[in-house]
Amino acid sequence: MRTIEAQLTAEECVAFCMFSYFIAEMIIKREYNLYIPISLVDENFKRAQVRDATLTQKFWFRKDINKESPDEYIELSLDEILHGKSEDHFIGLLNLIYEFCKEEYGVDIQGEWAKKKEDPEFQASKLAENMKYFEILSKRVKGKSPTIAAWIRNFVLKHPKYEKDSVVNAEIAADLINAMTAISDNEKTYEDFM
């Protein structure tokens, strides 16, 4: 796994860590094949550097990740990689995690999480509590929650002292750092600054 960038909140950091943990465990136990040619990895890195790549770009991914599957690659959005794409029969990594947890641990994390949302007193298993982290990732790839880069761009663009000249002056930078600290300390949310 590639090293993940630190996120602003502990919950966001845990979301990426838990997702990576389950993917790694599935690769080991199910022997999934996520290899793609390095030339396609390079292309994915180029696409990832485009502004709002999370929502606008498609990335090369295996058509089938089973161990003995043929080496076929398709372009998928991050939403399709996580949630699946029916016409190509790619189930999506989150759906694979849900199936894996059901088969490996006997826990229907989606079902338990739905019950927890309906009844906050419902005692979901510790495994099902991971759904709150998967929802963070899900919201980002669906555009329901901004990436940190998008949020920072929006913060600077909307700042009253920003003069649309690509200069982030000391006052804007200080306000940005203060906003990021407030979010990181759980005193405010991203939405408080939008």
For each residue, the residues with C-beta under 8 A, 3 or more apart:
1: 4 20 23 24
2:
3:
4: 1 13 16 17 20
5:
6: 13
7: 12 13 15 16 148
8: 12 148 180 183 184
9: 12 13 183 184 186
10: 13 14
11: 14 15 132 133 136
12: 7 8 9 15 16 136
13: 4 6 7 9 10 16 17
14: 10 11 17 18 133
15: 7 11 12 18 19 133 134 136 137
16: 4 7 12 13 19 20 137
17: 4 13 14 20 21
18: 14 15 21 22 130 133 134
19: 15 16 22 23 93 97 133 134 137
20: 1 4 16 17 23 24
21: 17 18 24 25
22: 18 19 25 26 97 100 101 130
23: 1 19 20 26 27 93 97
24: 1 20 21 27 28
25: 21 22 28 29 100
26: 22 23 29 30 32 96 97 100
27: 23 24 30 31 32 34
28: 24 25 31
29: 25 26 100 104
30: 26 27 67 100
31: 27 28 67
32: 26 27 65 66 67 96
33: 62 65 66 67 69
34: 27 62 65
35: 62
36: 40 41 44 60 61 62 73
37: 40 41 73
38: 41 42
39: 42 43
40: 36 37 43 44 60 73
41: 36 37 38 44 45 60
42: 38 39 45 46
43: 39 40 46 47 60
44: 36 40 41 47 48 59 60
45: 41 42 48 49
46: 42 43 49 50
47: 43 44 50 53 57 58 59
48: 44 45 53 57 59
49: 45 46 53
50: 46 47 53 56 57
51: 56 153
52: 55 56 147 150
53: 47 48 49 50 56 57
54: 57 78 140 141 143 147 150
55: 52 77 78 141 143
56: 50 51 52 53
57: 47 48 50 53 54 77 78
58: 47 75 76 77
59: 44 47 48 75 76 77 78 81
60: 36 40 41 43 44 73 74 75
61: 36 73 74 75 76 81 90
62: 33 34 35 36 65 69 71 72 73 74
63: 69 72 73 74 88 90
64: 69 70 72 90
65: 32 33 34 62 69 96
66: 32 33 69
67: 30 31 32 33
68:
69: 33 62 63 64 65 66 72
70: 64
71: 62
72: 62 63 64 69
73: 36 37 40 60 61 62 63
74: 60 61 62 63 88 90
75: 58 59 60 61
76: 58 59 61 80 81 85 88 90
77: 55 57 58 59 80 81 141
78: 54 55 57 59 81 82 141
79: 82 83 141 142
80: 76 77 83 84 85 90 92
81: 59 61 76 77 78 90 92 93 141
82: 78 79 92 93 94 137 138 141
83: 79 80 92 94 95 138 141
84: 80 90 91 92 95
85: 76 80 88 89 90 92
86: 89
87:
88: 63 74 76 85
89: 85 86
90: 61 63 64 74 76 80 81 84 85
91: 84 95 96 99
92: 80 81 82 83 84 85 95 96
93: 19 23 81 82 96 97
94: 82 83 97 98 134 137 138
95: 83 84 91 92 98 99
96: 26 32 65 91 92 93 99 100
97: 19 22 23 26 93 94 100 101 134
98: 94 95 101 102 108 109 110
99: 91 95 96 102 103
100: 22 25 26 29 30 96 97 103 104
101: 22 97 98 104 105 107 108 109 127
102: 98 99 105 106 107 108 109
103: 99 100
104: 29 100 101
105: 101 102 127
106: 102
107: 101 102 112 125 127 128
108: 98 101 102 111 112 128
109: 98 101 102 112 113 125 127 128 130 131
110: 98 113 114 131
111: 108 114 115
112: 107 108 109 115 116 122 124 125 128 131
113: 109 110 116 117 124 128 131 132
114: 110 111 117 118
115: 111 112 118 119 122 124
116: 112 113 119 120 122 124 128 131
117: 113 114 120
118: 114 115 122
119: 115 116 122
120: 116 117
121:
122: 112 115 116 118 119
123:
124: 112 113 115 116 128 129
125: 107 109 112 128 129
126: 129
127: 101 105 107 109 130
128: 107 108 109 112 113 116 124 125 131
129: 124 125 126 132
130: 18 22 109 127 133 134
131: 109 110 112 113 116 128 134 135
132: 11 113 129 135 136
133: 11 14 15 18 19 130 136 137
134: 15 18 19 94 97 130 131 137 138
135: 131 132 138 139
136: 11 12 15 132 133 139 140 145
137: 15 16 19 82 94 133 134 140 141
138: 82 83 94 134 135 141 142 144
139: 135 136 142 144 145
140: 54 136 137 143 144 145 146 147
141: 54 55 77 78 79 81 82 83 137 138
142: 79 138 139
143: 54 55 140
144: 138 139 140
145: 136 139 140 190
146: 140 150 151 154 190 194
147: 52 54 140 150 151
148: 7 8 151 152
149: 152 153
150: 52 54 146 147 153 154
151: 146 147 148 154 155 190 193 194
152: 148 149 155 156 176
153: 51 149 150 156 157
154: 146 150 151 157 158 194
155: 151 152 158 159 176 179 193
156: 152 153 159 162 168 172 176
157: 153 154 162 164
158: 154 155 162 194
159: 155 156 162 172 175 176
160:
161: 169 171 172
162: 156 157 158 159 168 172
163: 167
164: 157
165:
166:
167: 163
168: 156 162 172 173 176
169: 161 172 173
170: 173 174
171: 161 174 175
172: 156 159 161 162 168 169 175 176
173: 168 169 170 176 177
174: 170 171 177 178
175: 159 171 172 178 179
176: 152 155 156 159 168 172 173 179 180
177: 173 174 180 181
178: 174 175 181 182
179: 155 175 176 182 183 188 193
180: 8 176 177 183 184
181: 177 178 184 185
182: 178 179 185 187 188 192
183: 8 9 179 180 186 187 188 189 190 193
184: 8 9 180 181
185: 181 182
186: 9 183
187: 182 183
188: 179 182 183 192 193
189: 183 192
190: 145 146 151 183 193 194
191: 194
192: 182 188 189
193: 151 155 179 183 188 190
194: 146 151 154 158 190 191
